[in-house]
Structure formats: structure tokens, C-alpha cells
Amino acid sequence: MQTLTLGPAGTYSHRAARAIADGEISFTESVTSIVESVGDGRHDRGVVPVENSIEGSVTEALDAFTDHEVAVVREIITPIRHALLARDEAFETVASHAQALAQCRSYLESEYPGATLEAVTSTARGVQRAREDPATAAIGHPANADVDNRAGTGAGGDGELLVLAEDIQDRTSNATRFLVLAPLAGRSKAGSKTSFIVYPSVDYPGLLLRMLEPFADRDINLTRVESRPSGERLGDYVFHIDIAAGLYEQRTREALDAIREIAEDGWVRRLGSYDSETVLY
């Protein structure tokens, strides 16, 4: 089974993909390209980050789900452990993914207020930069540094990194939610959670309340509701909704039937039902 995720090797996405992949793992630097590739059948599985407990949703993923039809078959929750990695302490720039920089904002402002923060395509790309440039530090999983080169053992050699500080994220509860994608034919009705997208193509007072009532009436808990611009016109939105119920349940089917009536001028896309797993690294 071929799996595609965010690279290069060593990203948090790569770590999440290793929890589900039983074959080759390939890399790209675009969430959209992962969704496209799985939707087109070029890869059997894709692993994409969709939400972080500190910085919120990964909007590129949500928009890609709207533009390309895929199935969600599994959810992986990974606690995030950020470390400051560098060849020595004489660095001027910290390079990492924008979300990682934001998740460590308080630490960086307190300990390195004069450092230049540079957003790159992934945490692993920042680690590569730090290996190549002694004036650059990175934020990433501590395992991305050489195991034997911990702070206090002397400056790293050519390309070797020291772990200058661990657990530098602003909150110890920092975690990222990843979704495992499959081609549309892999969509399942089994699972404790379900994700779907609603484009009502109308707007009037009380629309959102009317869309939520079918779930409240059937005692279905909504775990996430988020709107994104449809791209059709200003003020026009697509709604991403997650619920704590499976598509196999009659109450879920009844609620979605009610949603389809409300969105009769638009569309409802079922991404599928799935179970959740927490993976520690």
C-alpha cells in the first residue's frame, strides 16, 4: 500500500503515517497535492494534518476536501513534542513550519527575542536547514537530532544537531489531529465519528441553527463545526462538520436526510465514518 504525506522524512506527518502504513511512504510538501493524489487513485492512502489544539484548523486541508472527493477512513491524534535543534547556540534564525513557530511563540519570545523567525514548508525542512547552516536553528521532534548529541556534549559536528531545549511548546497538551484518506471507494459507514461537508448555497437568518437542530434532536454530539469561504462569492460559505456517531446509525442517516433537504440548492458530501487512535512518539 502506497501512502503519501507531508515531507521530507522526519515530519510529524511522517510519524503519523508510520502508524498506519504497511508499505512505501512517499512525500510531498503540499497538503492539497496529497488530497488530489489520493482522490485520483495515484496513492492508496494519504495522511494530512487537519487540526492542532493550539493553532486550530489546517485550512488548506479543509479547502482541499471541498475541491476533491476522498474518503476519511481513520483519525490519528499525536501529542506534539517540540525541541529546539541547532549545531550550537550561536544561531540567529529559527526555521520551522509556521504552525510550529506559533506553537512555541512564548518560549521563543522569552528565550530568543532577537532571533529571526522563518517559516518553511515543514518542521523537517527546518531541520535540514539547521544541519546545513550553523546560523540557523530548527523546531522539531527531538528524535530529529542525533541521539548522542544532547545539549552539554559539545557543539555538533558537520551537520550534527544538538537538542538545546525540549518540550518548548506553549502548552503541554499540544496535539495534532491527522486524517487518513483513501479513494472514494474506500468510504465506510463503520466508525464512532463521521465527517461531512455541507454547501447550502443559500443564506438567511437562522440557517446555521436549522442545520444543527437535526443533530441535537437525535442526541448526536457535534465535535467540530467550521465554515470556510466557498470561493463562489463573498459571504458564501461551506460548512465542515464532525459528529460523534457513525453513518451506520439510523439517527445519523435521518439527520443527514434533514440536512440534504435544507441544502437542496447546494450539496452534502459524506467523507465517511472512522475510529480514532492516539499515537505516542
N, C-alpha and C positions, 0 to 999 in steps of 0.2 A: 504494500500500500504506500503510495507516494503522498507525502504531507508537505505542504507549503506554509511557511510562517515568516515572520519578520527576522531579518538577519542584519549583520553576519552572525556566525556562530557565537553563542555566549549571551545572547539577549534573554530577557525574561520570557519572551515569547518562545524562544528555542527551548528553554527549560520546561515550559508548559507543554510544548509539542512532544517532548521526550516522554511525557507521562502517557500519551495515547498512541504514539507512532510505533508500529511494528515493522517498519521498513525505512526507506530512504526519506530523509528530511532535506528539503530544498529551501532556499532563502530568497527573499526579495526585500526591498526597502519601502514598499508601499502596501498599506492595508487594502486599498482598492484593488490592486493587482491580485491579491490573494483571493478576494471575493470573486473577481472576474474569472480567474483561472479555475476555481472550483465550480463555478456556475457553468463554465464552458466544457467541463469534464476533463480538463488537462491535468488536474490533480484530484486524487481520491478524497483528500481531506485538507482543510485549511484551519489554522489556529490564529485567531485575531483577538487583540485586547479590545474590550468594549467599555470598561468602566473601572475607575480607580476610586478607592474610598476617600482620598484627599482631593484629587483634582476633577473628579466627576467623569462624565462620558467621553469616550473617544468618538468625536463626531464624524470623523472620516469613515469609521466602520458603519455607523448608523446610516449615513447617506449612501454608502455602497450597498447596504441591504435593500434600500429603496430602489436603486437602479439596476440591481442584478438579482435574479431569483436563485436562492440557495436554500438548503435545509440546515437547521441547527440541530445537532444530534447529541451534544454534551456540553456541560459547563465545567470549567476548571477554575477554582479560586486559589490563588497563590499569594501568601503573605510576602511582602516585598522587603528585602533587607538591602539597604543601600550602604555602600562603603566608599570612602574617598581613596582613590588609587592614583599613584604617581611614582615616577622614578626617584624623586627625592622631594623634599619640602620646598624647594626653591622654584615654585611654579607661579605663573602669572595668570593663566587661563584655566577655567574648569569647563570641559566639554562633555556634554551628555544630551540625551533626549530631553526635549522641552518639559515633558511631564516629570522626569526625574529631577531636573533642576528645580522645578516648582515644588516638588515634594520635600526637598531639602532646603527650602528658602531660608528658614530661620537659622539653621546651622551655618549656612554659607554667609549670611549677613553678619552673624555673630563672630565667626572664626576667621573668615577671609573677606572682609568688607571691600578690600581693594581689588579682588580678583575679577577678571572679565569673564562673564558667563556666556558660553557659546552653545547654541542649540544645534545638534546634529541629528541624523536620521534615526539613531538608536543608541542605547547605552553601550552596546558592543563596539559601535563605530567610535564612540568617545574613548573607549579603552584602547582601540587601535591607535588613535591619535596620541594618547598618552605614552604608548610604547615607542612611538616614532619621535616624539618631541618632549624633551625633558622640561620644557617650559609650560607643558600642559598637563593638568590632572584630569581624572575622569570620575564619574559616579557610576557604580555598577555593583553587581553582586560580588562579595569578597572573594569568591572562588575564581573570579576572572583574573586575579593576580596570581603569581606563582605562590604555591602553598608555603614554601620555605622562606619567602621574603616578607615577613611581617615587620611592622614598624619596630625600630630598635635594633635591627640586624645589620644596619648599614645601608648605604644607597644601593638601589637596584643596579644590576649590570646593564649591558646593552639590551634594551628592550624589556628588561625585567621591571616589574612594578612592586612597590610596597603598599601594604594596606595601612594608610596613615590614620584612619578612623573607621570604626564600624557602627552600624545602626544609626546613621546620621539623618534618617528620615524624620520629619517633624512630628510624626505620631507613630507610636509602636504598633498601632492597629492597621497600619498601611497595608492594603491588599489590593490586588488587581484581579478582575474577573475576565476570563477568556472564554470565548465560544469556539467550539469545534464545528466546522462546517463540512457539509457533504453536498454532492449534486442533488438536485431536487428529488430524484427518485429515492433518495435515502431518507426522506422525511418520515418521522414516526409519530404515532399517536400516543405512544407509551412514554411515561415520564412524569415526574412530580411538578415540573414547571413547563410553561408554554410561552413562546414569544410570537407576536404578530404585529403587523403594521396596518394602520388604517389611514386611508386618504379619503376624507368625506367629500371633498370638492365643493363644500358649502360652508357658510359661516353665518351664525345667528346667535343671539343671546341664549345661553343655556345649552349650547351644543355639547360642550365637554361634559357637563353634568349628565346630559341624556346618554352619552356614550359610556359613562361609568356606572350608571344605575343598573344595567343588566347583570353586572358582576356583584354589586352589593346585594341585589335582590336574591341572588343564588349563593350567598355566603362564600364568594370567591375573593381571596385576598389579592390585591394588586401590589406587586413588588416593585414595579417601576412604571412611570408614565412620563414620557418626554416628547416634546414637539420639536420638529425640525422644519425649516423652510422647504416648501415643495419645489421651489425653483420655477414654478409656473408664473407666479405674480406676487407682488409684495403683500404680506399679510395672509398668505395662503400656506397652510401647514400640513405636514404628515405627522401622525402620532405613532410612536413606538411604545408598545405596551407589553409588559411581562406579568404573568399571573402564576399563582401557586396552585395550579391544577393542570391535569393532562387533557389532551384532546380526546382521549378515550372516554372521558366522563360525560355523562348526559348533560350535566349542568353547564359544562364548558361549551358543548355544541349548541345548547339553547341560547347561551349568552352571545355567541358569535353569530347565530342566526339573527338575533336582535340588532347586532352591530351592522350586519350586512343591509338590513332594512334602513337603518339610519344613514348609511353611506351608499345608498343606491345610485347616487350620481358619481360616485368615486369607486374605490375598490378596497378589499381587505385581503392581506397576504398573510397566510399562516407559515411561519418559519419552522414550526414543529415543536414537539414536546421532547423533553430530555431530563436527565438527572444531573445533579451537581456533585462534584468531588473537590475536596480541599487537598492540595498537594504541597508538602513542605520541602524546602531546599535549604 
